Amino acid sequence: MTQTVKAYGAHAGDRPLEPMDITRRAPGAHDVQIEIAYCGICHSDLHQVRAEWHGTHFPCVPGHEIVGRVSAVGAEVTGFAAGHLVGVGCIVDSCRHCDDCADGLENYCHGMVGTYNGKTADAPGWTLGGYSQRIVVHQRYVLRIRHPEAQLAAVAPLLCAGITTWSPLRHWHAGPGRKVGVVGIGGLGHMGIKLAHALGARVVAFTTSESKREAALALGADEVVVSRDRDAMAAHAGSFDLIVNTVAAPHDLDAFLALLRRDGAMVLVGAPATPHPSPNVFNLITQRRTLAGSMIGGIPETQEMLDFCAEHNIVADIELIAADGINAAYERMLAGDVKYRFVIDNATLAG
């Protein structure tokens, strides 16, 4: 038996998002039913809903930064009960038997199913995301929220922006005695600064705008470098253990690769619509530097990140909006006019 709920989505890539009714399955034996309280808006939502990335199915209901309260569970569910505060990130299913799934890295599973626009047996044949009143998800992909309920809206972006920066910081061992750079001070970058600082690293924020200096320092950066200033960049040559590059626009990677020490790594987590200019190979081979990529994170490390953030009182900096403000928020996001993440109050979907 299915259930009809209110949602916000688009019927075509050249049409604005609008109210719509969608169906959700009734909880199966291993499912958790969640009444969604808040859903963050990610830049990838815009790319997907406007068909800027290949393969968008319509109607498209975006949203993969979901927090809410459990309203029902299946008979075989363990660890979740009605009333629990929970989250759902970018993953709602995977093959569950490959090496990636066995390692808790479901984000790299070739059978990973995204929270929206992923293949599913549920109608209409692809997943519909968190710009909706309710979602039903297999318990494996549901996360416990331990923050106070008053912080719930600001927790939502941790489910994508938080884990996207946490995963490379942990994998490349950010912590005391390590010098970490964060390129870009936006939805991803502001979380990268907060998390690297809380992990105990020395944090340097890179921005193209002098006007963001004070904001980056307030987020926890020890130093801010305007990347257009060649002298300021040169002063850090060969000194970074890790640089997390969050910029989602093509730019010169060599300027940052030159800042890495021997065996240092720059990790790309921003996804530009067109490729970066190819870096100079000598910037890599002469110091055994690494240019790498990282994509969200698996379920265990996402839970680790949420628990760490609860312990250290870390949330995203957000602007809360009603559902009828989503289209305007998309335009403002394109213009960089948000500090630093829009979050939808899903109670406003009821009209």
C-alpha positions as YAML, in Angstrom:
chain: A
units: angstrom
residues:
- id: 1
  name: MET
  ca: [0.00, 0.00, 0.00]
- id: 2
  name: THR
  ca: [1.34, 3.44, -0.93]
- id: 3
  name: GLN
  ca: [0.84, 6.79, 0.76]
- id: 4
  name: THR
  ca: [0.41, 10.18, -0.92]
- id: 5
  name: VAL
  ca: [2.49, 13.06, 0.44]
- id: 6
  name: LYS
  ca: [3.18, 16.65, -0.53]
- id: 7
  name: ALA
  ca: [6.45, 17.49, -2.27]
- id: 8
  name: TYR
  ca: [8.23, 20.14, -4.32]
- id: 9
  name: GLY
  ca: [9.80, 19.20, -7.63]
- id: 10
  name: ALA
  ca: [10.14, 19.89, -11.32]
- id: 11
  name: HIS
  ca: [8.45, 18.33, -14.36]
- id: 12
  name: ALA
  ca: [11.22, 19.40, -16.78]
- id: 13
  name: GLY
  ca: [14.70, 20.90, -16.71]
- id: 14
  name: ASP
  ca: [13.51, 24.23, -18.07]
- id: 15
  name: ARG
  ca: [10.60, 24.56, -15.64]
- id: 16
  name: PRO
  ca: [10.61, 25.90, -12.08]
- id: 17
  name: LEU
  ca: [10.02, 23.64, -9.09]
- id: 18
  name: GLU
  ca: [6.39, 23.51, -8.00]
- id: 19
  name: PRO
  ca: [4.13, 21.73, -5.48]
- id: 20
  name: MET
  ca: [3.21, 18.16, -6.40]
- id: 21
  name: ASP
  ca: [1.84, 15.00, -4.84]
- id: 22
  name: ILE
  ca: [4.07, 11.91, -4.76]
- id: 23
  name: THR
  ca: [3.68, 8.42, -3.35]
- id: 24
  name: ARG
  ca: [5.76, 6.62, -0.75]
- id: 25
  name: ARG
  ca: [5.75, 2.90, -0.07]
- id: 26
  name: ALA
  ca: [4.46, 1.60, 3.24]
- id: 27
  name: PRO
  ca: [7.35, 0.48, 5.47]
- id: 28
  name: GLY
  ca: [8.60, -3.03, 4.77]
- id: 29
  name: ALA
  ca: [10.13, -5.31, 7.37]
- id: 30
  name: HIS
  ca: [13.50, -3.51, 7.32]
- id: 31
  name: ASP
  ca: [12.28, 0.01, 6.57]
- id: 32
  name: VAL
  ca: [12.17, 3.19, 8.61]
- id: 33
  name: GLN
  ca: [9.47, 5.76, 7.87]
- id: 34
  name: ILE
  ca: [10.56, 9.34, 8.54]
- id: 35
  name: GLU
  ca: [8.52, 12.52, 8.77]
- id: 36
  name: ILE
  ca: [10.92, 15.04, 7.27]
- id: 37
  name: ALA
  ca: [11.39, 18.20, 9.34]
- id: 38
  name: TYR
  ca: [14.10, 19.90, 7.29]
- id: 39
  name: CYS
  ca: [15.98, 19.34, 4.05]
- id: 40
  name: GLY
  ca: [19.09, 21.18, 2.94]
- id: 41
  name: ILE
  ca: [19.56, 22.51, -0.58]
- id: 42
  name: CYS
  ca: [22.74, 21.28, -2.27]
- id: 43
  name: HIS
  ca: [24.23, 22.72, -5.47]
- id: 44
  name: SER
  ca: [23.92, 19.26, -7.00]
- id: 45
  name: ASP
  ca: [20.13, 19.56, -6.55]
- id: 46
  name: LEU
  ca: [20.17, 22.47, -8.96]
- id: 47
  name: HIS
  ca: [22.39, 20.68, -11.49]
- id: 48
  name: GLN
  ca: [20.17, 17.61, -11.41]
- id: 49
  name: VAL
  ca: [16.77, 19.28, -11.48]
- id: 50
  name: ARG
  ca: [17.82, 21.52, -14.38]
- id: 51
  name: ALA
  ca: [19.12, 18.49, -16.32]
- id: 52
  name: GLU
  ca: [22.64, 19.93, -16.37]
- id: 53
  name: TRP
  ca: [23.89, 16.47, -15.41]
- id: 54
  name: HIS
  ca: [23.07, 13.58, -17.70]
- id: 55
  name: GLY
  ca: [20.18, 11.27, -16.93]
- id: 56
  name: THR
  ca: [17.68, 13.29, -14.91]
- id: 57
  name: HIS
  ca: [14.27, 11.62, -14.65]
- id: 58
  name: PHE
  ca: [11.16, 13.76, -14.37]
- id: 59
  name: PRO
  ca: [9.31, 14.50, -12.27]
- id: 60
  name: CYS
  ca: [12.40, 15.18, -10.18]
- id: 61
  name: VAL
  ca: [12.08, 15.78, -6.44]
- id: 62
  name: PRO
  ca: [15.57, 16.72, -5.16]
- id: 63
  name: GLY
  ca: [16.96, 16.70, -1.64]
- id: 64
  name: HIS
  ca: [19.55, 14.52, 0.11]
- id: 65
  name: GLU
  ca: [20.24, 16.44, 3.31]
- id: 66
  name: ILE
  ca: [17.30, 15.09, 5.29]
- id: 67
  name: VAL
  ca: [16.54, 15.22, 9.01]
- id: 68
  name: GLY
  ca: [13.35, 14.31, 10.77]
- id: 69
  name: ARG
  ca: [11.60, 12.01, 13.21]
- id: 70
  name: VAL
  ca: [10.80, 8.32, 12.87]
- id: 71
  name: SER
  ca: [7.05, 7.70, 12.65]
- id: 72
  name: ALA
  ca: [7.02, 3.94, 11.99]
- id: 73
  name: VAL
  ca: [9.43, 1.01, 11.61]
- id: 74
  name: GLY
  ca: [9.21, -2.43, 10.06]
- id: 75
  name: ALA
  ca: [9.05, -5.61, 12.13]
- id: 76
  name: GLU
  ca: [12.73, -6.48, 11.56]
- id: 77
  name: VAL
  ca: [14.15, -3.02, 12.28]
- id: 78
  name: THR
  ca: [16.68, -2.78, 15.11]
- id: 79
  name: GLY
  ca: [18.18, 0.39, 16.53]
- id: 80
  name: PHE
  ca: [15.38, 2.74, 15.46]
- id: 81
  name: ALA
  ca: [11.98, 3.38, 16.97]
- id: 82
  name: ALA
  ca: [9.16, 5.85, 16.57]
- id: 83
  name: GLY
  ca: [10.17, 9.24, 17.92]
- id: 84
  name: HIS
  ca: [13.92, 8.96, 17.19]
- id: 85
  name: LEU
  ca: [15.63, 11.89, 15.48]
- id: 86
  name: VAL
  ca: [17.31, 10.59, 12.35]
- id: 87
  name: GLY
  ca: [18.92, 11.64, 9.11]
- id: 88
  name: VAL
  ca: [19.23, 10.42, 5.54]
- id: 89
  name: GLY
  ca: [22.04, 11.55, 3.29]
- id: 90
  name: CYS
  ca: [22.86, 10.89, -0.34]
- id: 91
  name: ILE
  ca: [22.44, 7.09, -0.26]
- id: 92
  name: VAL
  ca: [19.26, 5.02, 0.18]
- id: 93
  name: ASP
  ca: [20.47, 1.70, -1.18]
- id: 94
  name: SER
  ca: [23.46, -0.20, -2.58]
- id: 95
  name: CYS
  ca: [24.24, -3.76, -3.65]
- id: 96
  name: ARG
  ca: [25.14, -4.68, -0.01]
- id: 97
  name: HIS
  ca: [27.56, -7.47, -1.02]
- id: 98
  name: CYS
  ca: [30.52, -5.93, -2.91]
- id: 99
  name: ASP
  ca: [33.86, -5.07, -1.30]
- id: 100
  name: ASP
  ca: [32.87, -1.40, -1.06]
- id: 101
  name: CYS
  ca: [29.67, -2.21, 0.83]
- id: 102
  name: ALA
  ca: [31.52, -4.69, 3.06]
- id: 103
  name: ASP
  ca: [34.00, -1.93, 3.90]
- id: 104
  name: GLY
  ca: [31.23, 0.53, 4.77]
- id: 105
  name: LEU
  ca: [32.01, 2.58, 1.67]
- id: 106
  name: GLU
  ca: [28.61, 2.29, 0.02]
- id: 107
  name: ASN
  ca: [29.24, 5.62, -1.68]
- id: 108
  name: TYR
  ca: [31.67, 3.87, -4.05]
- id: 109
  name: CYS
  ca: [29.44, 0.86, -4.74]
- id: 110
  name: HIS
  ca: [28.56, 0.57, -8.44]
- id: 111
  name: GLY
  ca: [25.04, -0.30, -7.33]
- id: 112
  name: MET
  ca: [24.63, 2.73, -5.09]
- id: 113
  name: VAL
  ca: [21.15, 4.25, -5.28]
- id: 114
  name: GLY
  ca: [20.97, 7.99, -4.70]
- id: 115
  name: THR
  ca: [18.28, 9.52, -2.53]
- id: 116
  name: TYR
  ca: [16.75, 11.03, -5.63]
- id: 117
  name: ASN
  ca: [16.96, 10.16, -9.34]
- id: 118
  name: GLY
  ca: [18.20, 6.65, -8.55]
- id: 119
  name: LYS
  ca: [16.65, 3.46, -9.94]
- id: 120
  name: THR
  ca: [14.07, 1.88, -7.63]
- id: 121
  name: ALA
  ca: [11.12, -0.50, -7.71]
- id: 122
  name: ASP
  ca: [8.96, 2.21, -6.14]
- id: 123
  name: ALA
  ca: [6.81, 4.36, -8.41]
- id: 124
  name: PRO
  ca: [7.62, 6.19, -10.60]
- id: 125
  name: GLY
  ca: [10.72, 3.99, -11.06]
- id: 126
  name: TRP
  ca: [13.30, 6.39, -9.63]
- id: 127
  name: THR
  ca: [13.86, 7.75, -6.14]
- id: 128
  name: LEU
  ca: [12.25, 10.99, -5.02]
- id: 129
  name: GLY
  ca: [14.13, 13.03, -2.45]
- id: 130
  name: GLY
  ca: [13.77, 15.15, 0.61]
- id: 131
  name: TYR
  ca: [11.81, 18.13, -0.69]
- id: 132
  name: SER
  ca: [8.82, 16.18, 0.64]
- id: 133
  name: GLN
  ca: [6.88, 15.47, 3.79]
- id: 134
  name: ARG
  ca: [7.95, 11.86, 4.29]
- id: 135
  name: ILE
  ca: [10.46, 9.27, 3.14]
- id: 136
  name: VAL
  ca: [10.79, 5.51, 3.68]
- id: 137
  name: VAL
  ca: [14.33, 4.13, 3.76]
- id: 138
  name: HIS
  ca: [15.96, 0.76, 4.56]
- id: 139
  name: GLN
  ca: [17.40, 0.89, 8.07]
- id: 140
  name: ARG
  ca: [20.98, 0.37, 6.82]
- id: 141
  name: TYR
  ca: [20.97, 3.86, 5.31]
- id: 142
  name: VAL
  ca: [19.35, 5.73, 8.21]
- id: 143
  name: LEU
  ca: [21.53, 7.69, 10.63]
- id: 144
  name: ARG
  ca: [21.02, 8.67, 14.27]
- id: 145
  name: ILE
  ca: [21.00, 12.38, 15.12]
- id: 146
  name: ARG
  ca: [22.34, 13.18, 18.58]
- id: 147
  name: HIS
  ca: [22.27, 16.97, 18.35]
- id: 148
  name: PRO
  ca: [19.59, 18.82, 20.35]
- id: 149
  name: GLU
  ca: [16.31, 19.13, 18.46]
- id: 150
  name: ALA
  ca: [16.70, 22.92, 18.42]
- id: 151
  name: GLN
  ca: [19.70, 22.49, 16.10]
- id: 152
  name: LEU
  ca: [17.97, 20.08, 13.72]
- id: 153
  name: ALA
  ca: [17.63, 22.48, 10.76]
- id: 154
  name: ALA
  ca: [21.34, 23.33, 10.92]
- id: 155
  name: VAL
  ca: [22.24, 19.63, 11.15]
- id: 156
  name: ALA
  ca: [20.63, 18.87, 7.76]
- id: 157
  name: PRO
  ca: [23.59, 20.05, 5.59]
- id: 158
  name: LEU
  ca: [25.93, 17.78, 7.52]
- id: 159
  name: LEU
  ca: [24.36, 14.88, 5.60]
- id: 160
  name: CYS
  ca: [26.09, 16.06, 2.40]
- id: 161
  name: ALA
  ca: [28.31, 19.12, 2.92]
- id: 162
  name: GLY
  ca: [29.55, 17.75, 6.24]
- id: 163
  name: ILE
  ca: [30.40, 14.24, 5.11]
- id: 164
  name: THR
  ca: [31.83, 15.43, 1.78]
- id: 165
  name: THR
  ca: [34.53, 17.35, 3.64]
- id: 166
  name: TRP
  ca: [34.84, 15.00, 6.63]
- id: 167
  name: SER
  ca: [35.69, 11.96, 4.52]
- id: 168
  name: PRO
  ca: [38.89, 13.36, 2.93]
- id: 169
  name: LEU
  ca: [39.93, 15.03, 6.17]
- id: 170
  name: ARG
  ca: [39.78, 11.67, 7.93]
- id: 171
  name: HIS
  ca: [41.21, 9.61, 5.07]
- id: 172
  name: TRP
  ca: [44.24, 11.91, 4.72]
- id: 173
  name: HIS
  ca: [44.69, 12.16, 8.50]
- id: 174
  name: ALA
  ca: [43.91, 15.79, 9.25]
- id: 175
  name: GLY
  ca: [44.72, 16.51, 12.88]
- id: 176
  name: PRO
  ca: [47.30, 17.98, 15.25]
- id: 177
  name: GLY
  ca: [50.60, 18.74, 13.58]
- id: 178
  name: ARG
  ca: [49.07, 18.76, 10.11]
- id: 179
  name: LYS
  ca: [48.63, 21.83, 7.92]
- id: 180
  name: VAL
  ca: [45.36, 21.74, 6.00]
- id: 181
  name: GLY
  ca: [44.12, 24.13, 3.34]
- id: 182
  name: VAL
  ca: [40.48, 24.60, 2.37]
- id: 183
  name: VAL
  ca: [39.85, 26.20, -1.02]
- id: 184
  name: GLY
  ca: [36.54, 28.02, -1.28]
- id: 185
  name: ILE
  ca: [34.35, 29.35, 1.51]
- id: 186
  name: GLY
  ca: [30.84, 28.21, 0.62]
- id: 187
  name: GLY
  ca: [28.47, 25.39, 1.49]
- id: 188
  name: LEU
  ca: [31.26, 22.78, 1.42]
- id: 189
  name: GLY
  ca: [34.17, 25.01, 2.35]
- id: 190
  name: HIS
  ca: [32.67, 26.45, 5.51]
- id: 191
  name: MET
  ca: [32.11, 22.91, 6.81]
- id: 192
  name: GLY
  ca: [35.65, 21.92, 5.82]
- id: 193
  name: ILE
  ca: [37.06, 24.78, 7.87]
- id: 194
  name: LYS
  ca: [34.94, 23.94, 10.92]
- id: 195
  name: LEU
  ca: [35.77, 20.25, 10.81]
- id: 196
  name: ALA
  ca: [39.51, 20.61, 10.14]
- id: 197
  name: HIS
  ca: [39.74, 23.10, 13.01]
- id: 198
  name: ALA
  ca: [37.88, 20.77, 15.38]
- id: 199
  name: LEU
  ca: [40.17, 17.89, 14.37]
- id: 200
  name: GLY
  ca: [43.11, 19.97, 15.58]
- id: 201
  name: ALA
  ca: [44.80, 20.82, 12.27]
- id: 202
  name: ARG
  ca: [46.29, 24.18, 11.40]
- id: 203
  name: VAL
  ca: [43.77, 25.51, 8.92]
- id: 204
  name: VAL
  ca: [44.40, 27.94, 6.08]
- id: 205
  name: ALA
  ca: [41.39, 29.11, 4.07]
- id: 206
  name: PHE
  ca: [41.79, 30.17, 0.45]
- id: 207
  name: THR
  ca: [39.40, 32.61, -1.17]
- id: 208
  name: THR
  ca: [39.40, 34.88, -4.21]
- id: 209
  name: SER
  ca: [37.67, 37.58, -2.18]
- id: 210
  name: GLU
  ca: [39.25, 39.74, 0.51]
- id: 211
  name: SER
  ca: [35.75, 40.41, 1.84]
- id: 212
  name: LYS
  ca: [35.52, 36.81, 3.10]
- id: 213
  name: ARG
  ca: [38.59, 37.06, 5.34]
- id: 214
  name: GLU
  ca: [36.80, 37.83, 8.61]
- id: 215
  name: ALA
  ca: [34.10, 35.25, 7.95]
- id: 216
  name: ALA
  ca: [36.70, 32.51, 7.37]
- id: 217
  name: LEU
  ca: [38.53, 33.41, 10.56]
- id: 218
  name: ALA
  ca: [35.25, 33.27, 12.47]
- id: 219
  name: LEU
  ca: [34.62, 29.78, 11.09]
- id: 220
  name: GLY
  ca: [37.91, 28.57, 12.59]
- id: 221
  name: ALA
  ca: [40.62, 29.28, 10.02]
- id: 222
  name: ASP
  ca: [44.00, 30.14, 11.52]
- id: 223
  name: GLU
  ca: [44.92, 32.12, 8.43]
- id: 224
  name: VAL
  ca: [43.25, 33.33, 5.25]
- id: 225
  name: VAL
  ca: [45.00, 33.65, 1.89]
- id: 226
  name: VAL
  ca: [43.55, 35.54, -1.05]
- id: 227
  name: SER
  ca: [44.51, 33.21, -3.88]
- id: 228
  name: ARG
  ca: [44.84, 36.07, -6.40]
- id: 229
  name: ASP
  ca: [47.76, 37.42, -4.32]
- id: 230
  name: ARG
  ca: [50.84, 35.70, -5.78]
- id: 231
  name: ASP
  ca: [53.11, 36.76, -2.93]
- id: 232
  name: ALA
  ca: [50.71, 35.43, -0.31]
- id: 233
  name: MET
  ca: [50.47, 32.14, -2.18]
- id: 234
  name: ALA
  ca: [54.24, 31.88, -2.63]
- id: 235
  name: ALA
  ca: [54.74, 32.31, 1.12]
- id: 236
  name: HIS
  ca: [53.06, 28.90, 1.62]
- id: 237
  name: ALA
  ca: [54.91, 26.99, -1.13]
- id: 238
  name: GLY
  ca: [55.69, 23.38, -0.28]
- id: 239
  name: SER
  ca: [54.11, 23.48, 3.17]
- id: 240
  name: PHE
  ca: [50.69, 21.78, 3.15]
- id: 241
  name: ASP
  ca: [50.00, 18.18, 4.10]
- id: 242
  name: LEU
  ca: [46.50, 18.33, 2.67]
- id: 243
  name: ILE
  ca: [44.36, 20.73, 0.64]
- id: 244
  name: VAL
  ca: [40.63, 20.12, 0.30]
- id: 245
  name: ASN
  ca: [39.44, 21.92, -2.82]
- id: 246
  name: THR
  ca: [35.69, 22.60, -2.69]
- id: 247
  name: VAL
  ca: [35.40, 24.93, -5.69]
- id: 248
  name: ALA
  ca: [32.79, 23.80, -8.24]
- id: 249
  name: ALA
  ca: [34.14, 25.89, -11.14]
- id: 250
  name: PRO
  ca: [37.11, 25.19, -13.43]
- id: 251
  name: HIS
  ca: [40.32, 26.86, -12.21]
- id: 252
  name: ASP
  ca: [44.11, 26.56, -12.19]
- id: 253
  name: LEU
  ca: [45.02, 23.60, -10.00]
- id: 254
  name: ASP
  ca: [48.78, 24.15, -10.34]
- id: 255
  name: ALA
  ca: [48.66, 27.21, -8.11]
- id: 256
  name: PHE
  ca: [47.52, 24.97, -5.25]
- id: 257
  name: LEU
  ca: [49.53, 21.86, -6.10]
- id: 258
  name: ALA
  ca: [52.69, 23.94, -5.69]
- id: 259
  name: LEU
  ca: [51.69, 24.57, -2.07]
- id: 260
  name: LEU
  ca: [51.87, 20.88, -1.14]
- id: 261
  name: ARG
  ca: [54.86, 19.46, 0.67]
- id: 262
  name: ARG
  ca: [56.43, 16.19, -0.44]
- id: 263
  name: ASP
  ca: [53.76, 13.46, -0.29]
- id: 264
  name: GLY
  ca: [51.05, 16.05, 0.22]
- id: 265
  name: ALA
  ca: [47.63, 15.63, -1.36]
- id: 266
  name: MET
  ca: [45.05, 17.93, -2.89]
- id: 267
  name: VAL
  ca: [41.60, 16.38, -2.87]
- id: 268
  name: LEU
  ca: [38.89, 17.65, -5.22]
- id: 269
  name: VAL
  ca: [35.35, 17.52, -3.80]
- id: 270
  name: GLY
  ca: [33.78, 20.28, -5.92]
- id: 271
  name: ALA
  ca: [32.23, 19.09, -9.20]
- id: 272
  name: PRO
  ca: [32.44, 21.70, -11.98]
- id: 273
  name: ALA
  ca: [30.19, 21.39, -15.02]
- id: 274
  name: THR
  ca: [33.26, 21.52, -17.31]
- id: 275
  name: PRO
  ca: [36.79, 20.16, -16.65]
- id: 276
  name: HIS
  ca: [39.61, 21.93, -14.87]
- id: 277
  name: PRO
  ca: [42.60, 22.89, -17.02]
- id: 278
  name: SER
  ca: [45.03, 19.97, -16.99]
- id: 279
  name: PRO
  ca: [47.70, 20.39, -14.30]
- id: 280
  name: ASN
  ca: [51.42, 20.35, -15.02]
- id: 281
  name: VAL
  ca: [52.68, 16.82, -14.33]
- id: 282
  name: PHE
  ca: [55.97, 18.17, -12.95]
- id: 283
  name: ASN
  ca: [54.07, 19.72, -10.06]
- id: 284
  name: LEU
  ca: [53.16, 16.18, -9.09]
- id: 285
  name: ILE
  ca: [56.17, 14.00, -9.89]
- id: 286
  name: THR
  ca: [58.91, 16.23, -8.48]
- id: 287
  name: GLN
  ca: [57.52, 16.00, -4.94]
- id: 288
  name: ARG
  ca: [55.47, 12.78, -5.11]
- id: 289
  name: ARG
  ca: [52.33, 14.83, -4.66]
- id: 290
  name: THR
  ca: [48.84, 13.42, -5.10]
- id: 291
  name: LEU
  ca: [45.87, 14.94, -6.91]
- id: 292
  name: ALA
  ca: [42.85, 12.98, -5.73]
- id: 293
  name: GLY
  ca: [39.08, 13.02, -5.58]
- id: 294
  name: SER
  ca: [36.56, 12.10, -2.91]
- id: 295
  name: MET
  ca: [32.78, 11.66, -3.02]
- id: 296
  name: ILE
  ca: [30.51, 12.01, 0.03]
- id: 297
  name: GLY
  ca: [31.16, 9.10, 2.42]
- id: 298
  name: GLY
  ca: [29.93, 5.70, 3.51]
- id: 299
  name: ILE
  ca: [27.27, 5.13, 6.15]
- id: 300
  name: PRO
  ca: [29.68, 4.30, 9.05]
- id: 301
  name: GLU
  ca: [31.84, 7.38, 8.51]
- id: 302
  name: THR
  ca: [28.75, 9.54, 8.08]
- id: 303
  name: GLN
  ca: [27.57, 8.36, 11.49]
- id: 304
  name: GLU
  ca: [31.08, 9.01, 12.85]
- id: 305
  name: MET
  ca: [30.91, 12.56, 11.48]
- id: 306
  name: LEU
  ca: [27.47, 13.21, 12.96]
- id: 307
  name: ASP
  ca: [28.58, 11.94, 16.37]
- id: 308
  name: PHE
  ca: [31.75, 14.05, 16.24]
- id: 309
  name: CYS
  ca: [29.73, 17.13, 15.31]
- id: 310
  name: ALA
  ca: [27.26, 16.53, 18.14]
- id: 311
  name: GLU
  ca: [30.14, 16.15, 20.61]
- id: 312
  name: HIS
  ca: [31.82, 19.35, 19.38]
- id: 313
  name: ASN
  ca: [28.61, 21.37, 18.84]
- id: 314
  name: ILE
  ca: [29.23, 21.72, 15.10]
- id: 315
  name: VAL
  ca: [26.39, 22.55, 12.72]
- id: 316
  name: ALA
  ca: [26.16, 24.32, 9.38]
- id: 317
  name: ASP
  ca: [25.52, 28.04, 9.00]
- id: 318
  name: ILE
  ca: [22.11, 28.16, 7.35]
- id: 319
  name: GLU
  ca: [19.26, 30.30, 6.08]
- id: 320
  name: LEU
  ca: [15.89, 28.66, 6.71]
- id: 321
  name: ILE
  ca: [13.32, 29.09, 3.94]
- id: 322
  name: ALA
  ca: [9.76, 28.05, 3.16]
- id: 323
  name: ALA
  ca: [9.09, 25.64, 0.30]
- id: 324
  name: ASP
  ca: [7.72, 28.39, -1.93]
- id: 325
  name: GLY
  ca: [11.11, 30.11, -1.73]
- id: 326
  name: ILE
  ca: [13.06, 27.25, -3.32]
- id: 327
  name: ASN
  ca: [13.24, 28.74, -6.83]
- id: 328
  name: ALA
  ca: [14.45, 32.08, -5.49]
- id: 329
  name: ALA
  ca: [16.98, 30.23, -3.33]
- id: 330
  name: TYR
  ca: [18.34, 28.47, -6.42]
- id: 331
  name: GLU
  ca: [18.97, 31.81, -8.11]
- id: 332
  name: ARG
  ca: [20.62, 33.22, -5.00]
- id: 333
  name: MET
  ca: [22.76, 30.10, -4.68]
- id: 334
  name: LEU
  ca: [23.96, 30.58, -8.27]
- id: 335
  name: ALA
  ca: [24.91, 34.15, -7.36]
- id: 336
  name: GLY
  ca: [26.74, 33.02, -4.22]
- id: 337
  name: ASP
  ca: [24.24, 34.90, -2.09]
- id: 338
  name: VAL
  ca: [23.94, 32.55, 0.88]
- id: 339
  name: LYS
  ca: [25.93, 31.99, 4.08]
- id: 340
  name: TYR
  ca: [26.28, 29.14, 3.63]
- id: 341
  name: ARG
  ca: [23.42, 26.70, 3.05]
- id: 342
  name: PHE
  ca: [19.71, 27.04, 2.41]
- id: 343
  name: VAL
  ca: [17.50, 24.66, 4.39]
- id: 344
  name: ILE
  ca: [13.81, 24.05, 3.69]
- id: 345
  name: ASP
  ca: [11.31, 24.02, 6.53]
- id: 346
  name: ASN
  ca: [9.34, 21.01, 5.33]
- id: 347
  name: ALA
  ca: [6.33, 21.89, 7.47]
- id: 348
  name: THR
  ca: [5.64, 24.57, 4.85]
- id: 349
  name: LEU
  ca: [5.00, 21.91, 2.18]
- id: 350
  name: ALA
  ca: [1.51, 21.45, 3.63]
- id: 351
  name: GLY
  ca: [0.57, 24.84, 2.21]
...
